[in-house]
């Protein structure tokens, strides 16, 4: 069970992660010691964050070498709130797991778009990234930012 700090309980963190489709920002450590930061579609499933990446991606090389990561899920616009944390990524073959389909449904609202069909056509070359969170840190400035106008 991951540790938590911040205003949200683990249950509130999990509810947020199952909420609106906000991309996950994933930070890994490159061979030269500099961070690699990427945005990925994810789903929170059975206590883990699941993402998909192509088997030839640079991200996959970085994660196979150094599986400890940092991550953040937060909207870009005020009022600011979200979850960040750290954990370990396990890389495996995607195979027949319905993760890609679930991501397409979550982020695109279905599978009947050109990009969805393209991603599904290369499913055999996709890898599953399972991020096991070790720690969650939440923040929530919605109350104190209640009078901040929405971005236009």
C-alpha positions as CSV (number, residue, x, y, z in Angstrom):
1,X,0.0,0.0,0.0
2,X,1.5,3.4,-1.0
3,X,2.1,6.1,1.6
4,X,0.3,9.4,1.2
5,X,0.6,13.0,2.3
6,X,-1.4,16.1,1.5
7,X,-5.0,16.9,2.0
8,X,-6.5,13.8,0.3
9,X,-6.9,10.3,1.7
10,X,-5.7,7.3,-0.4
11,X,-9.4,6.8,-1.3
12,X,-9.6,10.4,-2.5
13,X,-6.4,10.0,-4.5
14,X,-7.7,6.9,-6.2
15,X,-11.1,8.6,-7.0
16,X,-9.2,11.5,-8.6
17,X,-7.0,9.1,-10.7
18,X,-10.2,7.4,-11.9
19,X,-11.7,10.8,-12.8
20,X,-11.4,13.0,-15.8
21,X,-8.9,11.9,-18.5
22,X,-5.9,14.1,-17.6
23,X,-2.6,12.8,-19.0
24,X,0.0,11.5,-16.6
25,X,3.4,13.2,-16.6
26,X,6.1,10.5,-16.1
27,X,9.7,11.4,-15.2
28,X,12.5,8.8,-15.6
29,X,16.3,9.1,-15.5
30,X,18.2,9.0,-18.7
31,X,21.6,7.4,-19.1
32,X,23.3,10.8,-18.9
33,X,21.6,11.5,-15.5
34,X,19.2,14.1,-16.9
35,X,15.5,13.6,-16.4
36,X,13.2,12.4,-19.2
37,X,9.7,13.8,-18.9
38,X,6.8,12.5,-21.0
39,X,3.0,12.7,-21.0
40,X,1.1,9.5,-21.3
41,X,-2.4,8.3,-21.3
42,X,-3.1,6.1,-18.3
43,X,-5.7,4.3,-16.4
44,X,-5.7,3.5,-12.7
45,X,-6.5,-0.2,-12.3
46,X,-6.0,-2.5,-9.3
47,X,-3.9,0.0,-7.5
48,X,-1.5,0.6,-10.4
49,X,-1.2,3.2,-13.2
50,X,-1.2,1.5,-16.5
51,X,0.2,3.1,-19.7
52,X,1.2,1.8,-23.1
53,X,4.3,2.7,-25.2
54,X,5.8,1.4,-28.5
55,X,8.5,-1.2,-28.1
56,X,11.0,1.0,-30.0
57,X,10.4,4.1,-27.9
58,X,13.2,5.9,-26.1
59,X,11.0,5.9,-23.0
60,X,11.0,2.1,-22.9
61,X,14.8,2.0,-23.0
62,X,15.0,4.5,-20.2
63,X,12.5,2.6,-18.0
64,X,14.2,-0.8,-18.6
65,X,17.5,0.6,-17.4
66,X,16.1,2.6,-14.5
67,X,12.5,1.7,-13.5
68,X,12.2,4.2,-10.6
69,X,10.1,7.1,-11.7
70,X,8.3,10.2,-10.5
71,X,4.8,11.1,-11.8
72,X,2.1,13.8,-11.7
73,X,-1.5,14.0,-12.7
74,X,-3.0,17.5,-12.6
75,X,-5.0,19.8,-14.8
76,X,-3.1,22.6,-16.5
77,X,-5.6,25.3,-15.6
78,X,-6.6,26.8,-12.3
79,X,-7.8,26.1,-9.7
80,X,-4.8,23.9,-9.2
81,X,-5.1,20.4,-7.6
82,X,-3.7,17.0,-8.3
83,X,-1.5,14.1,-7.3
84,X,2.2,13.5,-7.7
85,X,4.3,10.7,-6.5
86,X,7.0,8.1,-7.1
87,X,7.0,4.4,-7.9
88,X,8.5,1.6,-9.9
89,X,7.6,0.6,-13.5
90,X,7.3,-3.0,-14.6
91,X,7.5,-3.4,-18.4
92,X,5.7,-6.3,-20.0
93,X,4.3,-7.4,-23.3
94,X,0.8,-5.8,-23.9
95,X,-0.5,-9.0,-25.6
96,X,-4.2,-9.3,-25.6
97,X,-4.7,-7.2,-22.5
98,X,-7.5,-4.6,-23.2
99,X,-5.4,-1.7,-21.8
100,X,-5.0,0.1,-25.2
101,X,-8.7,-0.2,-25.9
102,X,-9.5,1.2,-22.4
103,X,-7.1,4.1,-22.9
104,X,-8.8,4.9,-26.3
105,X,-12.2,4.8,-24.7
106,X,-11.0,7.0,-21.8
107,X,-9.1,9.6,-23.8
108,X,-10.9,9.6,-27.2
109,X,-14.4,8.5,-26.2
110,X,-14.2,5.5,-28.4
111,X,-12.2,3.7,-31.1
112,X,-13.7,5.1,-34.3
113,X,-11.2,7.7,-35.1
114,X,-8.2,7.7,-37.4
115,X,-5.7,7.9,-34.5
116,X,-7.5,5.1,-32.6
117,X,-7.5,2.8,-35.6
118,X,-3.8,3.6,-36.2
119,X,-2.9,2.8,-32.6
120,X,-4.9,-0.4,-32.7
121,X,-3.3,-1.5,-36.0
122,X,0.1,-1.5,-34.2
123,X,-1.0,-3.1,-30.9
124,X,1.3,-6.0,-31.4
125,X,4.2,-3.6,-31.1
126,X,3.0,-1.9,-27.9
127,X,4.3,-2.6,-24.4
128,X,2.5,-2.3,-21.1
129,X,3.9,-0.1,-18.4
130,X,2.6,-0.9,-15.0
131,X,3.5,1.8,-12.5
132,X,3.3,0.6,-8.9
133,X,3.0,3.7,-6.8
134,X,5.1,3.8,-3.6
135,X,4.0,7.3,-2.5
136,X,1.3,9.8,-3.4
137,X,1.4,13.5,-2.5
138,X,-1.8,15.5,-3.1
139,X,-2.5,19.2,-3.2
140,X,-5.7,21.1,-3.6
141,X,-5.9,24.9,-4.0
142,X,-9.5,24.9,-5.3
143,X,-11.0,26.5,-2.3
144,X,-8.4,29.3,-2.0
145,X,-8.6,29.9,-5.8
146,X,-12.4,29.9,-5.9
147,X,-12.4,33.5,-7.2
148,X,-9.8,32.9,-10.0
149,X,-11.5,33.2,-13.4
150,X,-11.4,30.2,-15.6
151,X,-8.9,30.5,-18.5
152,X,-10.4,31.7,-21.8
